Amino acid sequence: MIRLMSGCLVLVLTLLSGQTVAQTYTPETVGAFRLPNFAYGVRPKPGVYQDLGQLGTGRGWTIDSAQIGAADIFFGAFYHYLPNGQPTWLVLQSTITQASPSEYKADGVPAYVRGTMYNGVNGPCIDCPLTQNTVVTAPIGERTLNIIGGRKLQFLQLNGQAPMNPQLVRDAQPGSASQRLVDSGAVWALSMRHSILGQVETRSAGWVRFGKRDPIRYWTYIGYTGTSIHDGIGGFLPSTMPAWLDIASKNGLPQYELVCATQDMPQLGLCIGVGGAEPFGRSDSDLDTWIIDPTTDRLHHFAHTTQGVSFLRDNAVVQRAAVLIDAGPDADGNDRFVYRNYSRNVDGFDIELQFTKVPLPLVQAIIPGYVPTSN
């Protein structure tokens, strides 16, 4: 919780351990609470990508990436046609650049690849003797491929053409990907970075899963304007309540919370939070809710205070909001998601979380008899 008093910032920090720490800072020192960079990067899953709105055009990407030391090496082949109608491909090989907090705040693009695109020409044909091909610079020159998430890209075009929005073909399924995520019963290892007093602390916060919760029936935006609450993906929430959230207030959308996957086994110490049971401390004054925006299929997190009978969670004032971002696989191929919290008082990102999917055999080895159940 953050309070403003007498021109100074009074930050009341409720840590994952449940301990509360209060500090007061002048506007000149709020930078001590901003993350200087994002450590939980976003990278694409290898595979074939196509813009689902351009199926049948023969255009698309085949990409791969690898972590070599501290660098994320990207290789992509783009299939398309020349102006004379002849099929060809271009190659983009570069490093993945993770957006800085200021870049990410401005446009919501978490990572990108920028480099010169090349053609390979005069190489061997099928059934022909091997020959060395020639690499030439493509006439389109340097281009940018935005990494929107682990399964979504954006390729910027010139000449007034709209960007291409390729998606990973093998994961393209009808219905809501976010709904499949929260209903999967998967267990996620949660880690956290936050900035305080000019120091960045990293910690493991336990194993969690998404569970359905009693819905909040009334949402309000009392006391906040459209420039107050950043959505964590490059913009601010509107000054009036979004229509889809108003639907949620009428119980039209399911609401979720994070619960400790090992809440019946506190001796394991796999969850840090209030009473050792919940990574997001639930109390009468600070609650956390996850709701899927059906217009974008993004899973939003809302931190809020309650009004009225807080026990029943029947009325909430939005205090903070952010979106869960598909971050692509880790080095072992496990799915990851990241969460970036923007603090309006320090005008920057002060917390980031990483959710890494725990392989089911490992979960069952730690929690005997565990079976993923749909919400």
C-alpha positions as CSV (number, residue, x, y, z in Angstrom):
1,M,0.0,0.0,0.0
2,I,1.3,3.5,-0.8
3,R,0.3,6.7,0.9
4,L,1.1,10.3,0.2
5,M,1.6,12.7,3.1
6,S,3.0,16.2,3.4
7,G,4.8,16.1,0.0
8,C,6.6,12.9,1.0
9,L,6.0,9.4,0.0
10,V,5.1,7.1,2.8
11,L,5.4,3.5,1.6
12,V,3.9,0.8,3.7
13,L,5.3,-2.4,2.2
14,T,3.7,-5.7,3.0
15,L,6.4,-8.3,2.2
16,L,5.7,-11.9,1.2
17,S,6.7,-12.9,4.7
18,G,3.8,-10.9,6.1
19,Q,6.2,-8.4,7.7
20,T,5.2,-4.7,7.2
21,V,7.9,-2.1,6.7
22,A,7.2,1.7,6.5
23,Q,9.6,4.2,4.9
24,T,9.2,7.9,4.1
25,Y,10.9,9.4,1.0
26,T,10.9,12.8,-0.7
27,P,10.1,13.0,-4.4
28,E,13.8,13.1,-5.2
29,T,14.4,9.7,-3.7
30,V,11.6,7.7,-5.3
31,G,14.0,6.3,-7.9
32,A,15.2,4.0,-5.1
33,F,12.0,2.1,-5.6
34,R,12.2,1.6,-9.4
35,L,13.6,-1.5,-11.0
36,P,16.5,-0.5,-13.3
37,N,15.8,-3.3,-15.7
38,F,13.7,-6.5,-16.2
39,A,15.4,-9.7,-15.3
40,Y,12.6,-12.0,-16.3
41,G,12.9,-11.8,-20.1
42,V,10.3,-12.6,-22.8
43,R,11.4,-14.8,-25.7
44,P,9.4,-16.7,-28.4
45,K,8.9,-20.4,-28.6
46,P,10.6,-22.1,-31.6
47,G,8.3,-23.0,-34.4
48,V,6.3,-21.9,-37.4
49,Y,4.4,-18.6,-37.1
50,Q,1.6,-17.2,-39.3
51,D,-0.7,-14.3,-39.2
52,L,-4.1,-16.0,-38.7
53,G,-5.7,-13.2,-40.7
54,Q,-3.5,-13.9,-43.7
55,L,-3.8,-17.7,-44.0
56,G,-3.4,-18.9,-47.6
57,T,-1.0,-16.1,-48.6
58,G,2.1,-18.2,-48.2
59,R,3.8,-15.7,-45.9
60,G,5.1,-16.7,-42.5
61,W,8.1,-17.2,-40.2
62,T,10.1,-20.2,-39.0
63,I,12.1,-19.2,-35.9
64,D,14.4,-20.5,-33.3
65,S,16.4,-19.0,-30.4
66,A,19.1,-20.1,-28.0
67,Q,20.6,-18.7,-24.9
68,I,24.4,-18.5,-25.3
69,G,25.9,-17.0,-22.1
70,A,24.1,-13.8,-21.4
71,A,22.9,-13.4,-25.0
72,D,19.6,-14.6,-26.5
73,I,20.5,-15.5,-30.1
74,F,17.6,-15.3,-32.6
75,F,17.3,-16.9,-36.0
76,G,14.3,-16.4,-38.3
77,A,13.4,-17.3,-41.9
78,F,10.6,-15.2,-43.4
79,Y,8.8,-16.8,-46.4
80,H,7.2,-14.5,-48.9
81,Y,7.0,-13.5,-52.6
82,L,9.0,-11.1,-54.7
83,P,7.1,-8.3,-56.6
84,N,7.4,-10.5,-59.7
85,G,5.6,-13.3,-57.9
86,Q,8.6,-15.6,-57.4
87,P,8.7,-17.3,-53.9
88,T,11.7,-16.6,-51.7
89,W,12.7,-16.2,-48.1
90,L,14.7,-13.7,-46.0
91,V,16.9,-14.4,-43.0
92,L,17.0,-12.4,-39.8
93,Q,19.8,-13.3,-37.4
94,S,20.4,-11.1,-34.4
95,T,20.1,-11.0,-30.6
96,I,16.8,-10.5,-28.7
97,T,16.7,-7.2,-26.9
98,Q,14.7,-6.9,-23.8
99,A,12.9,-3.6,-23.6
100,S,13.9,-1.2,-20.8
101,P,11.3,-0.2,-18.3
102,S,10.8,3.2,-20.0
103,E,10.5,1.5,-23.5
104,Y,8.0,-1.0,-22.1
105,K,6.0,1.7,-20.4
106,A,5.7,3.6,-23.6
107,D,4.5,0.9,-26.0
108,G,4.0,-2.4,-24.1
109,V,6.4,-4.3,-26.3
110,P,8.5,-6.5,-23.9
111,A,11.2,-7.5,-26.4
112,Y,12.3,-7.2,-30.0
113,V,14.7,-8.3,-32.6
114,R,16.3,-5.6,-34.9
115,G,18.7,-6.3,-37.7
116,T,19.4,-6.4,-41.4
117,M,17.6,-9.1,-43.4
118,Y,19.5,-11.2,-45.9
119,N,18.9,-13.4,-48.9
120,G,20.7,-16.6,-49.6
121,V,21.1,-17.0,-53.4
122,N,22.9,-19.3,-55.9
123,G,22.8,-22.3,-53.5
124,P,22.4,-26.0,-54.4
125,C,19.1,-27.3,-55.7
126,I,17.4,-30.5,-54.6
127,D,19.2,-33.5,-56.1
128,C,22.1,-31.3,-57.1
129,P,25.8,-31.4,-56.0
130,L,26.5,-29.2,-53.0
131,T,27.7,-25.7,-53.7
132,Q,28.3,-22.7,-51.5
133,N,25.5,-20.1,-51.6
134,T,25.9,-16.4,-51.7
135,V,24.6,-14.2,-48.9
136,V,23.3,-10.8,-50.1
137,T,21.6,-7.9,-48.2
138,A,17.9,-7.9,-49.0
139,P,16.6,-4.7,-50.5
140,I,14.3,-4.2,-47.5
141,G,17.3,-3.5,-45.3
142,E,17.0,-3.4,-41.5
143,R,13.7,-4.4,-39.9
144,T,12.2,-4.8,-36.5
145,L,10.3,-7.9,-35.3
146,N,8.5,-7.2,-32.0
147,I,8.1,-10.1,-29.5
148,I,4.7,-9.5,-28.0
149,G,4.8,-12.8,-26.1
150,G,6.0,-16.3,-26.1
151,R,3.6,-17.2,-28.9
152,K,2.9,-13.8,-30.6
153,L,5.0,-11.6,-32.8
154,Q,4.6,-8.3,-34.7
155,F,6.4,-7.6,-37.9
156,L,6.4,-3.9,-38.9
157,Q,5.8,-3.2,-42.6
158,L,6.4,0.0,-44.6
159,N,4.5,1.8,-47.4
160,G,1.5,2.2,-45.2
161,Q,0.9,-1.5,-44.8
162,A,-0.5,-2.7,-41.4
163,P,1.9,-4.8,-39.2
164,M,1.8,-8.6,-39.6
165,N,0.8,-10.4,-36.4
166,P,2.2,-13.9,-36.6
167,Q,1.2,-16.5,-34.0
168,L,2.7,-19.9,-33.2
169,V,0.7,-22.2,-35.4
170,R,0.9,-25.4,-33.3
171,D,-0.5,-23.5,-30.3
172,A,-3.3,-21.8,-32.2
173,Q,-6.5,-23.2,-30.8
174,P,-10.1,-22.0,-30.8
175,G,-11.3,-20.5,-27.5
176,S,-9.5,-18.6,-24.8
177,A,-5.9,-19.4,-24.1
178,S,-6.1,-17.5,-20.8
179,Q,-9.1,-19.7,-19.8
180,R,-7.1,-22.8,-20.5
181,L,-4.3,-21.4,-18.4
182,V,-6.3,-20.8,-15.2
183,D,-8.4,-23.9,-15.6
184,S,-5.5,-26.3,-16.3
185,G,-4.7,-27.0,-12.6
186,A,-1.0,-26.5,-13.4
187,V,1.4,-25.6,-10.6
188,W,3.7,-22.6,-11.0
189,A,7.0,-21.8,-9.3
190,L,6.7,-18.2,-8.4
191,S,9.8,-15.9,-8.1
192,M,9.9,-12.2,-7.4
193,R,12.2,-9.2,-7.8
194,H,11.4,-5.8,-6.1
195,S,13.4,-2.6,-5.6
196,I,13.7,-0.9,-2.3
197,L,16.2,1.5,-0.9
198,G,18.1,1.4,-4.1
199,Q,18.6,-2.4,-3.8
200,V,17.0,-5.1,-6.0
201,E,16.0,-8.1,-4.0
202,T,15.2,-11.5,-5.6
203,R,13.4,-14.3,-3.8
204,S,11.5,-17.4,-4.4
205,A,7.9,-17.1,-3.3
206,G,6.6,-20.7,-3.6
207,W,4.4,-22.9,-5.7
208,V,1.0,-21.6,-6.6
209,R,-2.0,-22.4,-8.8
210,F,-5.1,-20.4,-9.9
211,G,-8.3,-21.2,-8.1
212,K,-11.8,-19.8,-8.4
213,R,-12.8,-17.4,-5.7
214,D,-16.0,-15.7,-4.5
215,P,-16.6,-12.9,-6.9
216,I,-16.5,-9.2,-6.0
217,R,-19.9,-7.9,-7.0
218,Y,-19.2,-4.2,-7.2
219,W,-16.1,-2.6,-8.7
220,T,-15.4,1.1,-8.5
221,Y,-12.7,3.6,-9.6
222,I,-13.2,6.0,-6.8
223,G,-10.3,8.4,-6.2
224,Y,-8.3,7.5,-9.3
225,T,-8.0,9.1,-12.8
226,G,-7.1,7.6,-16.1
227,T,-3.4,8.6,-15.6
228,S,-3.2,6.9,-12.2
229,I,-3.2,3.2,-12.8
230,H,-0.9,1.7,-15.4
231,D,-2.0,-1.6,-16.8
232,G,1.5,-3.0,-17.0
233,I,1.5,-3.4,-20.8
234,G,2.2,0.1,-22.1
235,G,-0.8,2.1,-21.1
236,F,-3.1,3.4,-18.4
237,L,-6.5,2.2,-17.4
238,P,-9.3,4.5,-18.6
239,S,-10.8,7.0,-16.2
240,T,-14.1,5.2,-16.3
241,M,-14.6,1.5,-15.6
242,P,-14.1,-0.7,-18.7
243,A,-17.2,-2.4,-19.9
244,W,-15.9,-5.9,-19.4
245,L,-15.0,-5.2,-15.8
246,D,-18.5,-3.8,-15.3
247,I,-19.7,-7.2,-16.6
248,A,-17.5,-8.9,-14.0
249,S,-19.1,-6.8,-11.3
250,K,-22.4,-8.3,-12.3
251,N,-21.0,-11.8,-11.9
252,G,-20.8,-12.3,-15.6
253,L,-17.1,-13.3,-15.6
254,P,-15.4,-15.8,-13.3
255,Q,-12.8,-14.4,-10.9
256,Y,-9.7,-16.2,-9.7
257,E,-7.0,-15.9,-7.0
258,L,-3.6,-17.4,-6.4
259,V,-3.5,-20.2,-3.8
260,C,-0.6,-22.1,-2.4
261,A,-0.3,-25.5,-4.2
262,T,1.0,-27.0,-1.0
263,Q,-1.3,-25.4,1.5
264,D,-1.9,-28.7,3.2
265,M,1.8,-29.3,3.6
266,P,3.3,-26.2,5.3
267,Q,6.3,-28.2,6.4
268,L,7.6,-28.1,2.9
269,G,8.0,-24.3,3.1
270,L,7.1,-23.9,-0.6
271,C,4.9,-20.9,0.0
272,I,5.8,-17.6,1.7
273,G,3.0,-15.4,2.7
274,V,0.4,-14.7,5.4
275,G,0.6,-17.7,7.7
276,G,2.9,-19.4,5.2
277,A,-0.1,-20.2,3.0
278,E,-0.6,-17.4,0.5
279,P,2.0,-15.6,-1.7
280,F,-0.3,-12.6,-2.1
281,G,-1.3,-11.7,1.5
282,R,-5.1,-11.7,1.7
283,S,-6.5,-9.4,4.4
284,D,-9.6,-7.3,4.9
285,S,-7.8,-4.2,3.5
286,D,-5.8,-5.7,0.6
287,L,-7.2,-8.3,-1.8
288,D,-6.1,-9.7,-5.1
289,T,-8.2,-10.8,-8.0
290,W,-7.5,-12.2,-11.5
291,I,-10.1,-11.7,-14.3
292,I,-9.9,-12.5,-18.0
293,D,-10.7,-9.6,-20.3
294,P,-12.7,-11.3,-23.1
295,T,-12.0,-8.6,-25.6
296,T,-8.2,-9.2,-25.6
297,D,-8.0,-12.6,-23.8
298,R,-5.5,-11.2,-21.3
299,L,-5.5,-12.2,-17.7
300,H,-5.6,-9.1,-15.6
301,H,-4.5,-8.9,-12.0
302,F,-6.3,-6.3,-9.7
303,A,-5.0,-5.3,-6.3
304,H,-7.7,-3.4,-4.5
305,T,-9.1,-2.2,-1.3
306,T,-12.6,-3.2,-0.1
307,Q,-15.5,-1.0,0.8
308,G,-18.5,-2.2,2.8
309,V,-18.4,-5.7,4.3
310,S,-14.8,-6.7,3.4
311,F,-15.3,-10.2,4.7
312,L,-17.7,-10.9,1.8
313,R,-15.5,-9.1,-0.7
314,D,-18.7,-7.4,-2.0
315,N,-17.2,-4.0,-3.0
316,A,-13.7,-3.1,-4.2
317,V,-11.9,0.0,-5.2
318,V,-9.2,-0.6,-7.9
319,Q,-5.9,0.3,-6.5
320,R,-3.4,-1.4,-8.8
321,A,-3.7,-3.4,-12.0
322,A,-1.4,-5.4,-14.3
323,V,-1.5,-8.1,-16.9
324,L,0.1,-11.6,-17.0
325,I,2.4,-11.8,-20.0
326,D,3.3,-15.0,-21.9
327,A,7.1,-15.0,-21.6
328,G,7.9,-18.1,-23.6
329,P,9.9,-21.1,-22.4
330,D,12.8,-21.3,-20.0
331,A,16.0,-23.1,-20.8
332,D,14.4,-26.5,-20.1
333,G,11.3,-25.8,-22.2
334,N,8.9,-25.0,-19.3
335,D,6.3,-22.4,-20.0
336,R,6.7,-19.1,-18.2
337,F,4.7,-16.0,-17.5
338,V,5.8,-12.6,-16.1
339,Y,4.0,-9.9,-14.3
340,R,5.2,-6.3,-14.0
341,N,3.8,-3.9,-11.5
342,Y,3.9,-0.2,-12.2
343,S,3.7,2.1,-9.2
344,R,2.1,5.4,-10.0
345,N,3.7,7.0,-7.0
346,V,7.3,6.3,-8.0
347,D,6.5,6.6,-11.7
348,G,8.1,3.3,-12.5
349,F,8.0,-0.5,-12.3
350,D,8.8,-1.6,-8.7
351,I,7.9,-5.4,-8.8
352,E,8.2,-8.2,-11.3
353,L,7.1,-11.8,-10.8
354,Q,7.9,-14.9,-12.9
355,F,5.6,-17.9,-13.0
356,T,7.4,-21.1,-14.3
357,K,5.4,-24.2,-14.9
358,V,6.5,-27.1,-12.7
359,P,6.6,-30.4,-14.6
360,L,3.8,-32.7,-13.4
361,P,6.2,-35.6,-12.4
362,L,8.0,-33.2,-10.1
363,V,4.8,-31.9,-8.6
364,Q,3.6,-35.5,-7.9
365,A,6.9,-36.4,-6.4
366,I,6.6,-33.5,-3.9
367,I,2.8,-33.7,-3.5
368,P,1.9,-37.4,-3.6
369,G,-1.4,-38.0,-5.4
370,Y,-1.6,-34.5,-6.9
371,V,-3.9,-34.5,-9.9
372,P,-4.5,-31.3,-12.0
373,T,-8.1,-30.4,-11.7
374,S,-10.1,-27.9,-13.7
375,N,-11.6,-24.9,-11.9
